[in-house]
Amino acid sequence: MNSWNCIADDVKLGVGIRLAQFINLYGCSIGDETKIGAFVEIQKNASVGRRCKISSHTFICEGVVIEDNVFVGHGVMFTNDGFPRATTGDGKLQTEADWKVAPTRVRTGASIGSGATILPNLSIGESAMVGAGSVVTKDVPPHSVVAGNPARVLRYLK
């Protein structure tokens, strides 16, 4: 660790992890032997499994679970609110009490290409591949290759 990183006391760090500079971690857990690139933020109640690679400029928000052996490319954005608003119906700034976290799960061995956006309330299947720049709006089947906006199944891996 170094002074360029912001790692809260409540972060659970595994053994043998590698952290680049300029990262922000709080309330999350990171599994053994995982590598996290520069300018990554991982929020509370998110978890990253063992032997994952989280590339630079990626945002992993509350409610995201990334299982083991997952690759996340540069600049991947996860979301956790299907209907985001700044204010409540009466015009007051929203607080955590005004909305519910919508979860996302990335299954073991999946890969997500750079620049992808992952919408909430879905699962990316085991060993699936998400193409760079894709917008994932629904579940990705295991062992599939998806790409596009919205992401669609292109083929299945053998």
C-alpha positions as CSV (number, residue, x, y, z in Angstrom):
1,M,0.0,0.0,0.0
2,N,1.1,3.6,-0.4
3,S,-0.1,7.1,0.3
4,W,-1.7,7.4,-3.2
5,N,-4.3,4.9,-2.3
6,C,-7.5,5.4,-0.3
7,I,-8.2,2.1,1.4
8,A,-10.7,2.3,4.3
9,D,-10.2,0.2,7.5
10,D,-13.3,-1.9,6.7
11,V,-11.9,-3.3,3.5
12,K,-11.2,-7.1,3.6
13,L,-8.0,-7.7,1.5
14,G,-6.9,-11.2,0.6
15,V,-3.4,-12.6,0.5
16,G,-1.1,-11.8,-2.4
17,I,-3.2,-9.0,-3.9
18,R,-1.5,-6.4,-6.1
19,L,-2.8,-2.8,-6.0
20,A,-1.8,0.0,-8.4
21,Q,-1.7,3.6,-7.3
22,F,-4.7,6.0,-7.1
23,I,-7.4,3.5,-6.1
24,N,-10.4,4.0,-3.8
25,L,-11.7,1.0,-1.8
26,Y,-14.2,1.1,1.0
27,G,-16.5,-1.5,2.7
28,C,-15.6,-4.1,0.1
29,S,-13.8,-7.4,-0.1
30,I,-11.0,-8.4,-2.4
31,G,-10.0,-12.1,-2.8
32,D,-6.5,-13.6,-2.8
33,E,-4.1,-13.0,-5.7
34,T,-6.3,-10.4,-7.3
35,K,-4.8,-7.5,-9.2
36,I,-6.4,-4.0,-9.2
37,G,-5.3,-1.3,-11.7
38,A,-5.0,2.4,-11.3
39,F,-8.0,4.7,-10.8
40,V,-10.3,1.9,-9.8
41,E,-13.1,2.5,-7.2
42,I,-14.8,-0.4,-5.4
43,Q,-17.7,0.6,-3.1
44,K,-19.1,-0.9,0.1
45,N,-21.0,-4.2,-0.1
46,A,-19.2,-5.1,-3.4
47,S,-16.9,-8.1,-3.6
48,V,-14.2,-9.3,-6.0
49,G,-13.1,-12.9,-5.9
50,R,-9.8,-14.7,-6.1
51,R,-7.4,-14.4,-9.0
52,C,-9.3,-11.6,-10.7
53,K,-7.9,-8.8,-12.8
54,I,-9.6,-5.4,-12.5
55,S,-8.1,-3.1,-15.1
56,S,-7.7,0.7,-14.7
57,H,-10.5,3.3,-14.6
58,T,-13.1,0.7,-13.6
59,F,-16.0,1.5,-11.3
60,I,-17.5,-1.4,-9.2
61,C,-20.5,-0.1,-7.2
62,E,-22.4,-1.4,-4.2
63,G,-24.2,-4.7,-4.9
64,V,-21.8,-6.1,-7.4
65,V,-20.4,-9.6,-6.8
66,I,-17.5,-10.7,-9.0
67,E,-16.7,-14.3,-8.5
68,D,-13.2,-16.0,-9.0
69,N,-11.0,-15.8,-12.1
70,V,-12.8,-12.9,-13.7
71,F,-11.2,-10.3,-16.1
72,V,-12.6,-6.8,-16.1
73,G,-11.2,-4.5,-18.8
74,H,-10.3,-0.9,-18.7
75,G,-13.0,1.7,-17.9
76,V,-15.8,-0.8,-17.2
77,M,-18.8,0.8,-15.4
78,F,-21.2,-1.1,-13.3
79,T,-24.5,0.4,-12.2
80,N,-26.8,-0.4,-9.3
81,D,-30.0,1.6,-9.8
82,G,-32.4,0.9,-12.5
83,F,-34.2,4.2,-12.2
84,P,-31.7,6.8,-10.9
85,R,-32.9,10.1,-9.6
86,A,-31.2,13.0,-7.8
87,T,-34.3,14.0,-5.8
88,T,-37.4,12.5,-4.3
89,G,-40.9,13.3,-5.5
90,D,-41.1,16.3,-3.2
91,G,-37.8,17.7,-4.5
92,K,-35.5,16.7,-1.7
93,L,-32.1,15.3,-2.4
94,Q,-32.3,11.5,-2.3
95,T,-30.5,9.5,0.5
96,E,-29.8,5.8,0.8
97,A,-33.2,5.4,2.3
98,D,-34.9,6.5,-0.9
99,W,-33.8,3.7,-3.2
100,K,-32.8,0.0,-3.2
101,V,-29.5,-1.4,-4.5
102,A,-30.1,-3.6,-7.6
103,P,-27.5,-6.4,-7.6
104,T,-25.3,-7.7,-10.3
105,R,-23.3,-11.0,-10.3
106,V,-20.3,-11.8,-12.6
107,R,-19.8,-15.6,-12.6
108,T,-16.5,-17.5,-12.4
109,G,-14.2,-17.1,-15.4
110,A,-16.2,-14.4,-17.2
111,S,-14.4,-11.6,-19.1
112,I,-15.7,-8.1,-19.7
113,G,-14.1,-6.0,-22.4
114,S,-12.9,-2.4,-22.0
115,G,-15.5,0.3,-21.9
116,A,-18.5,-2.0,-21.3
117,T,-21.4,-0.7,-19.2
118,I,-23.2,-3.2,-17.0
119,L,-26.8,-2.4,-16.0
120,P,-28.1,-3.7,-12.7
121,N,-30.3,-6.7,-11.8
122,L,-28.5,-9.2,-14.0
123,S,-25.9,-12.0,-14.1
124,I,-23.0,-12.5,-16.5
125,G,-22.7,-16.3,-16.8
126,E,-19.7,-18.5,-16.1
127,S,-16.9,-18.2,-18.7
128,A,-19.0,-15.7,-20.8
129,M,-17.3,-12.9,-22.8
130,V,-18.6,-9.4,-23.0
131,G,-17.3,-7.4,-26.0
132,A,-15.5,-4.1,-25.6
133,G,-17.9,-1.1,-25.5
134,S,-21.0,-3.3,-25.0
135,V,-24.0,-2.2,-23.0
136,V,-25.3,-5.2,-21.0
137,T,-29.0,-4.9,-20.4
138,K,-30.0,-8.5,-19.6
139,D,-28.5,-11.7,-18.3
140,V,-25.6,-13.1,-20.3
141,P,-25.7,-16.9,-20.7
142,P,-22.8,-19.0,-19.5
143,H,-20.1,-19.7,-22.2
144,S,-21.5,-17.1,-24.6
145,V,-19.9,-14.2,-26.4
146,V,-22.0,-11.0,-26.4
147,A,-21.4,-7.6,-27.9
148,G,-23.2,-4.5,-29.0
149,N,-25.7,-1.9,-27.6
150,P,-27.7,-3.6,-26.3
151,A,-25.4,-6.6,-26.0
152,R,-26.6,-9.7,-27.9
153,V,-25.4,-13.2,-28.1
154,L,-23.0,-13.7,-31.1
155,R,-22.0,-17.3,-30.4
156,Y,-21.2,-19.8,-27.8
157,L,-17.8,-20.9,-26.7
158,K,-17.0,-24.6,-27.0
